[in-house]
């Protein structure tokens, strides 16, 4: 009788749970399910791991989106396009796959949810440290340059990674909206740096629906949020490089990225533009500036033909997602503090709810940065 290690047994348990769920949801009969289970168990015994089929990989990635407790946009989980890049070994090939993903997902503004999945952990040997990682938090992100007086030109959140890029030889122009390069490599070695082709980065200059002077603020944001530093876990298998995207909810840009004091901090100049009284909080100048900034974001993206959703519609869509899951006999998990939008949350039905925050697999998970700051 073969004696299994604790790691093999744990992997078998997680693999079995996923295979049964996957095949049941895909309406694959019991005989095929058992055949696949036997095959997977043999792979684990012989090699300590197993490899997902294309069908398993696709459904597993979609389930990870469906299980994402922090995501309000899960109604569209079944539409996720899954791009299989598991055979990619070099940084150059990985960069090419990333650029193909960006072109496919951006789609001239009609954004398509997509994920590109690179090799599973340890698939090519050598242990975890040799796996390719995308060092960027997002494929498109603006640089942050700390000045001698402590102020920042650009995005303050990007200051540490900007320093990393500069240490690798990259040099930006020093504007508030310099697009950082793509950095790919092992977490214990020197990565490769790639300038992202300009035509792959769709950007939206911000204009206001009724105030023409708003454009003088010279604000902009990029069209697609490509998250690129999270791991994808499916049935005990971990994919450390699996960049994915949906489209923006307007408040992510207008009520966080451009308005947070620790980010672009633009509420004061907007309030000045509209002539709000900033000598007292009771004028609600911050609230009024926040509304105008978010109105500009939604108006600008829609005028440019770029997919975006407002937070009220997103909350309604989440309600439809809950109804669909209930009809399918599944409960919905969620992290309330993330599901409520950062603007007027009490005006959405999510505010009045509670959620089970249990993390289910398949899932996206955070992982340590592959660089030190």
C-alpha positions as CSV (number, residue, x, y, z in Angstrom):
1,X,0.0,0.0,0.0
2,X,1.3,3.4,-1.0
3,X,1.9,5.8,1.9
4,X,1.1,9.4,1.2
5,X,2.8,12.4,2.5
6,X,0.6,14.9,4.4
7,X,1.1,17.3,1.4
8,X,-0.1,14.7,-1.1
9,X,-3.2,13.9,1.0
10,X,-4.1,17.5,1.4
11,X,-3.7,18.1,-2.3
12,X,-5.8,15.0,-3.1
13,X,-8.6,16.3,-0.8
14,X,-8.6,19.8,-2.5
15,X,-8.3,18.3,-5.9
16,X,-11.2,15.9,-5.3
17,X,-13.5,18.7,-4.0
18,X,-12.8,20.8,-7.0
19,X,-13.1,18.0,-9.6
20,X,-16.5,17.0,-8.2
21,X,-17.8,20.5,-8.1
22,X,-16.4,21.4,-11.6
23,X,-17.8,18.2,-13.3
24,X,-21.2,18.5,-11.5
25,X,-21.6,22.1,-12.6
26,X,-20.5,21.3,-16.2
27,X,-23.0,18.4,-16.2
28,X,-20.3,15.8,-16.8
29,X,-21.6,12.3,-15.9
30,X,-20.5,10.3,-12.9
31,X,-18.5,7.7,-14.9
32,X,-16.3,10.4,-16.5
33,X,-15.9,12.2,-13.1
34,X,-14.7,9.0,-11.4
35,X,-12.3,8.3,-14.3
36,X,-10.8,11.8,-14.0
37,X,-10.6,11.5,-10.2
38,X,-8.6,8.3,-10.6
39,X,-6.3,9.9,-13.1
40,X,-5.7,13.0,-10.9
41,X,-4.9,10.8,-7.9
42,X,-2.4,8.8,-9.9
43,X,-0.7,12.0,-11.0
44,X,-0.4,13.2,-7.4
45,X,1.0,9.9,-6.2
46,X,3.6,9.7,-9.0
47,X,4.6,13.4,-9.2
48,X,3.3,15.2,-6.1
49,X,1.0,17.3,-8.3
50,X,-1.4,17.2,-11.2
51,X,-2.3,19.3,-14.2
52,X,-5.7,20.8,-15.0
53,X,-7.4,20.1,-18.3
54,X,-8.3,23.2,-20.3
55,X,-11.9,22.7,-19.3
56,X,-11.0,22.5,-15.6
57,X,-8.8,25.6,-15.9
58,X,-11.5,27.6,-17.6
59,X,-14.2,26.7,-15.1
60,X,-11.9,27.0,-12.2
61,X,-10.9,30.6,-13.1
62,X,-14.5,31.5,-13.5
63,X,-15.4,30.0,-10.1
64,X,-12.5,32.1,-8.6
65,X,-14.3,35.2,-9.8
66,X,-17.7,33.9,-8.6
67,X,-16.1,33.3,-5.1
68,X,-14.4,36.7,-4.9
69,X,-15.7,38.1,-1.7
70,X,-14.5,41.6,-2.4
71,X,-15.9,41.9,-5.9
72,X,-19.3,43.6,-6.5
73,X,-19.3,42.7,-10.2
74,X,-19.7,38.9,-10.0
75,X,-22.9,38.8,-12.1
76,X,-20.8,38.3,-15.2
77,X,-18.5,35.5,-13.9
78,X,-19.5,33.1,-16.7
79,X,-18.3,35.6,-19.4
80,X,-14.7,35.5,-18.3
81,X,-12.3,34.7,-21.2
82,X,-9.6,32.3,-20.1
83,X,-6.3,32.5,-22.0
84,X,-4.1,29.5,-21.3
85,X,-0.4,30.4,-21.2
86,X,0.9,27.5,-19.1
87,X,3.5,26.6,-21.6
88,X,5.2,29.9,-21.5
89,X,8.6,29.7,-19.8
90,X,10.6,32.9,-20.6
91,X,9.9,36.5,-19.6
92,X,9.8,37.5,-23.3
93,X,7.1,35.0,-24.0
94,X,5.2,36.1,-20.9
95,X,5.4,39.8,-21.9
96,X,4.0,38.9,-25.4
97,X,1.1,37.0,-23.8
98,X,0.4,39.9,-21.5
99,X,0.3,42.3,-24.4
100,X,-2.1,40.0,-26.3
101,X,-4.3,39.9,-23.2
102,X,-4.3,43.7,-23.0
103,X,-5.3,44.1,-26.6
104,X,-8.0,41.4,-26.3
105,X,-9.5,42.8,-23.1
106,X,-9.3,46.5,-24.0
107,X,-11.2,45.9,-27.3
108,X,-11.2,49.6,-28.3
109,X,-13.1,50.4,-25.1
110,X,-15.7,47.6,-25.2
111,X,-13.9,45.9,-22.4
112,X,-13.9,42.1,-22.2
113,X,-13.3,40.3,-18.8
114,X,-10.3,38.1,-19.2
115,X,-7.5,36.2,-17.4
116,X,-4.2,34.9,-18.7
117,X,-2.9,31.9,-16.7
118,X,0.8,31.1,-16.6
119,X,2.5,28.0,-15.4
120,X,1.4,26.4,-12.1
121,X,3.7,26.6,-9.2
122,X,6.7,24.3,-9.5
123,X,5.5,22.9,-12.8
124,X,8.9,23.5,-14.4
125,X,10.8,22.4,-11.4
126,X,13.2,24.3,-9.1
127,X,10.6,25.3,-6.4
128,X,8.4,28.3,-5.8
129,X,11.2,30.9,-6.1
130,X,11.8,30.1,-9.8
131,X,8.3,30.7,-10.9
132,X,7.7,33.6,-13.2
133,X,5.9,36.5,-11.4
134,X,4.5,39.7,-12.7
135,X,5.9,42.3,-10.4
136,X,3.4,45.0,-11.1
137,X,0.3,45.4,-9.0
138,X,-1.7,46.3,-12.1
139,X,-0.5,45.9,-15.7
140,X,-1.3,49.6,-16.2
141,X,-0.4,51.9,-13.3
142,X,0.9,55.5,-13.1
143,X,4.3,56.2,-11.6
144,X,4.9,58.1,-8.4
145,X,8.0,60.3,-7.9
146,X,8.8,61.5,-4.4
147,X,10.2,65.0,-4.4
148,X,12.9,66.4,-2.0
149,X,10.2,68.2,0.0
150,X,8.3,65.0,0.5
151,X,5.5,65.7,-2.0
152,X,4.8,63.3,-4.8
153,X,4.3,63.8,-8.5
154,X,2.0,61.1,-9.8
155,X,0.5,58.3,-7.7
156,X,1.8,58.1,-4.2
157,X,0.8,54.5,-4.0
158,X,3.3,53.7,-6.8
159,X,6.4,55.3,-5.2
160,X,8.0,52.0,-4.0
161,X,7.4,50.2,-7.3
162,X,8.6,53.2,-9.2
163,X,11.9,53.1,-7.3
164,X,12.2,49.4,-8.2
165,X,11.6,50.2,-11.9
166,X,14.2,53.0,-11.8
167,X,16.7,50.6,-10.1
168,X,16.2,48.3,-13.1
169,X,17.1,51.1,-15.5
170,X,13.7,52.5,-16.4
171,X,13.3,56.3,-16.4
172,X,9.9,58.1,-16.7
173,X,9.2,61.6,-17.9
174,X,8.2,62.8,-14.5
175,X,4.6,63.7,-15.3
176,X,1.6,62.9,-13.0
177,X,0.5,60.2,-15.4
178,X,3.6,58.3,-16.6
179,X,2.7,54.6,-17.3
180,X,5.0,52.3,-15.5
181,X,6.8,49.5,-17.4
182,X,5.9,45.8,-17.3
183,X,8.3,43.9,-15.0
184,X,8.4,40.1,-15.2
185,X,10.8,37.6,-13.6
186,X,11.5,35.2,-10.8
187,X,11.0,36.6,-7.3
188,X,14.6,35.7,-6.3
189,X,16.3,37.0,-9.4
190,X,16.7,39.9,-11.8
191,X,13.5,40.5,-13.8
192,X,13.1,41.8,-17.3
193,X,11.6,45.3,-18.0
194,X,9.3,46.0,-20.9
195,X,7.9,49.3,-22.1
196,X,4.1,48.7,-22.6
197,X,3.2,49.7,-26.2
198,X,1.3,53.0,-26.2
199,X,-1.4,51.6,-28.3
200,X,-2.3,49.0,-25.7
201,X,-2.9,51.6,-22.9
202,X,-6.3,53.2,-23.6
203,X,-6.6,56.4,-21.4
204,X,-9.5,58.6,-20.8
205,X,-9.1,62.4,-20.3
206,X,-11.7,63.7,-17.8
207,X,-14.3,66.2,-18.8
208,X,-17.4,67.3,-17.0
209,X,-20.9,67.0,-18.3
210,X,-21.8,70.7,-17.5
211,X,-18.6,72.5,-16.5
212,X,-16.2,73.1,-19.4
213,X,-13.5,74.4,-17.1
214,X,-13.1,71.0,-15.6
215,X,-10.8,69.9,-18.4
216,X,-8.2,72.5,-17.3
217,X,-7.5,70.2,-14.3
218,X,-5.8,67.9,-16.8
219,X,-7.0,64.7,-15.0
220,X,-7.2,61.3,-16.7
221,X,-7.3,57.6,-15.9
222,X,-6.7,54.4,-17.8
223,X,-9.5,52.4,-19.2
224,X,-8.9,48.9,-17.8
225,X,-8.0,47.7,-14.3
226,X,-5.7,44.7,-14.9
227,X,-4.9,43.1,-11.5
228,X,-1.6,41.3,-11.9
229,X,-0.1,40.4,-8.6
230,X,-2.6,37.9,-7.1
231,X,-2.3,34.1,-7.2
232,X,-5.0,31.9,-8.6
233,X,-5.8,28.8,-6.6
234,X,-7.8,25.9,-8.1
235,X,-8.1,22.5,-6.5
236,X,-4.9,22.9,-4.5
237,X,-2.9,24.0,-7.5
238,X,-1.5,27.6,-7.3
239,X,-0.8,29.8,-10.3
240,X,1.4,32.7,-9.1
241,X,1.0,34.7,-12.4
242,X,-2.6,35.1,-13.5
243,X,-3.4,38.7,-14.5
244,X,-7.1,39.3,-14.9
245,X,-9.4,42.2,-15.6
246,X,-13.0,43.4,-15.6
247,X,-14.1,47.0,-16.1
248,X,-14.1,49.9,-13.7
249,X,-16.9,50.9,-11.3
250,X,-16.7,54.7,-11.5
251,X,-16.2,55.2,-7.7
252,X,-12.9,53.2,-7.9
253,X,-11.5,56.1,-9.9
254,X,-13.5,59.1,-8.7
255,X,-14.0,58.2,-5.0
256,X,-10.6,56.6,-4.4
257,X,-7.8,56.9,-7.0
258,X,-8.2,60.5,-7.7
259,X,-9.7,61.7,-4.4
260,X,-8.0,59.9,-1.6
261,X,-5.7,62.1,0.4
262,X,-3.0,59.4,0.1
263,X,-3.5,59.2,-3.7
264,X,-4.1,62.1,-6.2
265,X,-6.0,64.1,-3.6
266,X,-8.0,66.3,-6.1
267,X,-11.1,67.3,-4.1
268,X,-9.7,70.6,-3.1
269,X,-8.9,71.9,-6.6
270,X,-12.3,70.7,-7.8
271,X,-14.0,72.5,-4.9
272,X,-12.1,75.6,-5.8
273,X,-13.2,75.3,-9.5
274,X,-16.8,75.1,-8.4
275,X,-16.5,77.9,-5.9
276,X,-17.5,75.9,-2.8
277,X,-16.9,77.3,0.7
278,X,-13.9,75.4,2.1
279,X,-13.7,77.3,5.3
280,X,-16.2,75.0,7.0
281,X,-17.0,71.3,6.9
282,X,-20.7,72.2,7.2
283,X,-20.7,73.4,3.5
284,X,-20.1,69.7,2.6
285,X,-17.6,70.9,0.0
286,X,-15.8,67.6,0.0
287,X,-19.0,65.7,-0.6
288,X,-20.0,68.1,-3.4
289,X,-16.6,67.9,-5.0
290,X,-16.7,64.1,-4.8
291,X,-20.1,64.1,-6.7
292,X,-18.8,66.3,-9.4
293,X,-15.6,64.3,-9.8
294,X,-17.5,61.0,-10.1
295,X,-19.9,62.6,-12.5
296,X,-16.9,63.6,-14.7
297,X,-15.5,60.1,-14.6
298,X,-18.8,58.5,-15.7
299,X,-19.4,61.1,-18.3
300,X,-15.8,60.9,-19.7
301,X,-15.7,57.1,-20.0
302,X,-19.2,57.0,-21.6
303,X,-18.3,59.8,-24.0
304,X,-15.1,57.9,-25.0
305,X,-17.0,54.7,-25.5
306,X,-15.2,52.9,-22.7
307,X,-17.1,50.4,-20.5
308,X,-17.8,51.5,-17.0
309,X,-20.5,51.1,-14.4
310,X,-21.9,53.4,-11.7
311,X,-22.1,52.2,-8.1
312,X,-25.9,52.1,-8.0
313,X,-26.1,49.9,-11.1
314,X,-23.3,47.7,-9.8
315,X,-25.2,47.2,-6.5
316,X,-28.3,46.2,-8.5
317,X,-26.3,43.8,-10.6
318,X,-24.9,42.3,-7.4
319,X,-28.5,41.7,-6.2
320,X,-29.2,39.9,-9.5
321,X,-26.1,37.8,-8.9
322,X,-27.4,36.8,-5.5
323,X,-30.8,35.8,-6.9
324,X,-29.1,33.7,-9.6
325,X,-26.9,31.9,-7.0
326,X,-29.9,31.3,-4.8
327,X,-31.8,29.8,-7.7
328,X,-28.8,27.5,-8.3
329,X,-28.9,26.4,-4.7
330,X,-25.7,28.2,-3.7
331,X,-25.1,30.8,-1.0
332,X,-23.2,34.0,-1.7
333,X,-20.2,34.9,0.4
334,X,-18.8,38.5,0.6
335,X,-16.8,41.0,2.5
336,X,-19.2,43.8,3.3
337,X,-16.6,46.5,3.8
338,X,-15.5,46.0,0.2
339,X,-18.9,45.4,-1.4
340,X,-20.3,48.7,-0.2
341,X,-19.2,51.4,-2.7
342,X,-16.9,54.2,-1.3
343,X,-19.5,56.9,-2.2
344,X,-23.1,57.0,-0.9
345,X,-23.0,53.4,0.3
346,X,-26.2,53.8,2.4
347,X,-28.1,54.6,-0.8
348,X,-27.4,51.1,-2.1
349,X,-29.2,47.9,-0.8
350,X,-25.8,46.3,0.1
351,X,-25.4,48.7,3.0
352,X,-28.3,47.1,4.9
353,X,-27.0,43.6,4.5
354,X,-24.6,41.2,6.2
355,X,-22.4,38.6,4.5
356,X,-20.6,35.4,5.3
357,X,-16.9,36.2,4.6
358,X,-15.8,32.6,4.3
359,X,-13.1,32.2,1.6
360,X,-14.0,29.5,-0.9
361,X,-11.7,27.7,-3.4
362,X,-11.2,28.3,-6.3
363,X,-10.1,31.7,-5.4
364,X,-7.7,34.6,-6.0
365,X,-5.3,35.2,-3.1
366,X,-2.7,37.7,-2.1
367,X,1.0,36.8,-2.2
368,X,4.2,38.4,-1.0
369,X,5.7,41.0,-3.3
370,X,8.6,39.5,-5.4
371,X,10.7,42.5,-4.5
372,X,11.8,44.4,-1.3
373,X,11.2,48.1,-0.9
